[in-house]
């Protein structure tokens, strides 16, 4: 029988691979030319800006409905595949961490939607083929490096989730779905697993929010280094802590609601949030002429 530690061992290897890939991209993405060190100015925003960004995101979704549904259909499919793996190969304790991991890799997955919104804003062609234009972005190497960083964080979250299960209800996998739910919901160790899992997942989600809330759109829009993009995202959160916390709650609530009906709601939730992220960036980071 497959042991619950196997995903952890696999995760360690994937983290190592992601680290090597990040290192190979470091020269181009982080230690770039001196003129890529300019720090973009960050504005003060409020809940009204979030509402406006979501409204613009919904408008973009309406304009690109066929294209983005085609692109985002992968999310429910991926969710169902994860569920099948969990129920079929003794990975049931990792089903929730896998599903919640959408929030950790979502900013990277939405970069194509950011590009579609960017092109529509400029009046250019913005169908699903516009996603191919990401490769011509001024900071493409940094986009790839940041995406790999989020994947590494996601894998570390899975490692943490597996360790929490081992320390509470494990290390043996549950005999069935019913037995797993009973152990989680009706036993002391199960409640410890819930509390520790939610707390740990929250910390990972906050980390990803802080380093990526405006990073991908900025890298699409300007020729900046990876460290500059992450620093700008951190400054955006530091200047707007309440607003960014509200944005994080909106994203989390949207992903939860989108995941409930067999992940099918993500076909709508992901594109709206992805497009809205671009408009949130526009409201948060000042244009070069304003800096």
SVG drawing of the C-alpha trace seen along z (x, -y; Angstrom):
<svg xmlns="http://www.w3.org/2000/svg" viewBox="-22 -62 46 64">
<polyline fill="none" stroke="black" stroke-width="0.4" points="0.0,0.0 1.3,-3.5 2.4,-5.3 1.4,-8.9 5.0,-9.9 5.6,-9.2 4.1,-12.6 6.4,-14.3 9.4,-12.5 8.3,-13.5 7.7,-17.0 11.3,-17.3 12.7,-16.3 10.4,-18.7 11.4,-21.6 15.1,-20.8 14.3,-20.8 12.5,-24.1 15.4,-25.5 17.8,-24.6 15.6,-26.1 15.3,-29.3 19.1,-29.4 19.5,-29.0 17.2,-31.9 18.6,-34.1 21.2,-35.9 18.7,-37.1 15.8,-37.7 17.4,-39.1 20.9,-40.5 19.8,-42.4 20.8,-45.7 21.1,-48.7 18.2,-50.5 15.9,-47.7 16.3,-48.7 14.0,-51.6 11.4,-51.3 7.8,-52.0 5.8,-54.2 2.9,-52.7 -0.5,-54.4 -2.8,-54.3 -6.0,-52.4 -9.3,-51.5 -12.2,-49.1 -13.7,-51.2 -10.6,-50.4 -11.2,-46.7 -14.8,-47.0 -13.7,-48.9 -11.0,-46.3 -13.6,-43.4 -16.1,-45.3 -13.4,-45.7 -12.4,-42.1 -16.0,-41.0 -16.2,-43.2 -13.1,-41.6 -14.5,-38.2 -17.7,-39.1 -15.6,-40.4 -13.5,-37.2 -15.9,-34.7 -15.3,-32.0 -11.5,-32.4 -11.1,-32.4 -13.5,-29.5 -11.4,-27.6 -8.2,-28.5 -9.6,-28.0 -11.4,-24.7 -8.1,-23.2 -8.8,-24.1 -11.9,-22.0 -10.3,-19.2 -7.2,-19.4 -9.3,-19.5 -11.2,-16.3 -7.9,-14.6 -6.5,-15.6 -9.7,-14.2 -9.3,-10.9 -5.7,-10.6 -6.7,-11.2 -9.5,-8.7 -7.7,-6.1 -4.1,-6.2 -4.3,-6.7 -3.6,-10.4 -6.9,-11.4 -5.3,-13.4 -3.7,-15.6 -6.9,-16.3 -7.7,-19.6 -4.1,-20.8 -4.0,-20.0 -7.3,-21.8 -6.4,-24.8 -3.1,-25.1 -4.9,-26.8 -4.7,-29.9 -0.9,-29.6 -0.2,-29.0 -3.2,-31.1 -1.2,-34.3 1.1,-32.4 -1.8,-30.6 -3.6,-33.9 -0.7,-35.6 -2.3,-34.8 -5.5,-36.6 -3.4,-39.6 -1.9,-39.7 -5.4,-39.6 -6.5,-42.5 -3.4,-44.4 -3.9,-44.1 -7.5,-45.0 -6.6,-48.1 -4.2,-49.1 -6.8,-48.4 -4.9,-45.4 -5.9,-41.9 -6.7,-40.1 -8.0,-36.6 -6.7,-33.5 -3.7,-33.5 -2.6,-36.7 -1.3,-34.5 1.5,-33.5 2.7,-37.1 3.9,-36.6 7.1,-35.2 7.8,-38.6 7.2,-40.4 10.0,-42.7 10.7,-40.6 9.8,-37.1 12.7,-35.4 11.5,-37.0 8.0,-35.9 9.2,-32.3 11.3,-32.5 8.5,-33.9 6.2,-31.2 8.7,-28.6 9.0,-30.2 5.2,-29.9 5.4,-26.2 8.1,-25.7 6.0,-27.3 3.1,-25.1 5.2,-22.0 6.5,-23.2 2.8,-23.6 2.2,-19.9 5.2,-18.8 3.9,-20.7 0.4,-19.2 1.8,-15.7 3.9,-16.3 0.9,-17.6 -1.1,-14.5 1.7,-12.2 2.0,-14.0 -1.8,-13.8 -3.7,-11.0 -0.9,-9.3 1.3,-8.0 -0.9,-5.2 -3.4,-6.4 -7.1,-6.2 -9.0,-3.1 -11.9,-5.0 -13.4,-8.4 -15.8,-7.8 -13.1,-6.7 -11.0,-9.8 -13.9,-12.2 -14.8,-10.5 -11.2,-10.8 -10.9,-14.4 -14.2,-15.6 -14.7,-13.6 -11.3,-13.1 -8.9,-15.3 -6.0,-14.8 -8.4,-15.5 -9.3,-18.9 -5.6,-19.6 -5.0,-18.7 -7.8,-21.1 -6.5,-24.0 -2.9,-23.5 -3.7,-23.0 -5.8,-26.2 -3.1,-28.2 -0.3,-26.9 -2.2,-27.3 -3.0,-30.9 0.7,-31.7 1.5,-30.3 -1.4,-32.2 -0.2,-35.5 3.3,-34.9 2.1,-34.4 -0.2,-37.4 2.6,-39.7 5.1,-38.7 2.8,-38.4 -0.3,-40.7 1.1,-43.1 4.3,-41.3 3.1,-39.4 1.3,-42.4 4.2,-44.6 6.6,-42.1 4.3,-42.0 4.1,-45.7 7.6,-46.9 11.3,-45.9 12.0,-45.4 14.0,-42.8 12.4,-40.1 13.6,-41.6 12.1,-44.9 8.7,-43.3 8.6,-41.5 9.7,-44.5 7.0,-46.6 4.4,-44.0 5.6,-44.0 5.4,-47.8 1.9,-47.7 0.8,-45.5 2.6,-47.5 1.0,-50.7 -2.5,-49.2 -2.6,-46.4 -6.4,-46.6 -7.3,-46.8 -4.9,-44.0 -6.2,-41.8 -9.7,-42.4 -8.5,-41.5 -7.0,-38.2 -10.3,-37.4 -12.2,-38.1 -9.8,-35.8 -10.1,-33.0 -13.9,-33.2 -14.1,-33.2 -11.9,-30.1 -13.9,-28.3 -17.2,-29.0 -15.7,-28.1 -14.4,-24.8 -17.6,-23.5 -19.5,-22.3 -16.8,-19.9 -14.4,-22.8 -16.6,-23.9 -17.2,-27.3 -13.5,-28.0 -14.2,-28.4 -15.8,-31.7 -14.1,-32.7 -10.5,-32.3 -10.9,-34.5 -12.7,-37.2 -10.0,-37.3 -7.2,-37.0 -8.5,-40.0 -9.3,-42.0 -5.7,-41.5 -4.5,-43.5 -6.8,-46.4 -5.8,-46.2 -2.2,-46.6 -3.1,-49.6 -4.8,-51.2 -2.0,-50.3 1.2,-51.0 1.7,-54.5 2.6,-54.8 6.2,-55.8 5.2,-59.4 3.6,-59.7 6.5,-58.2"/>
</svg>
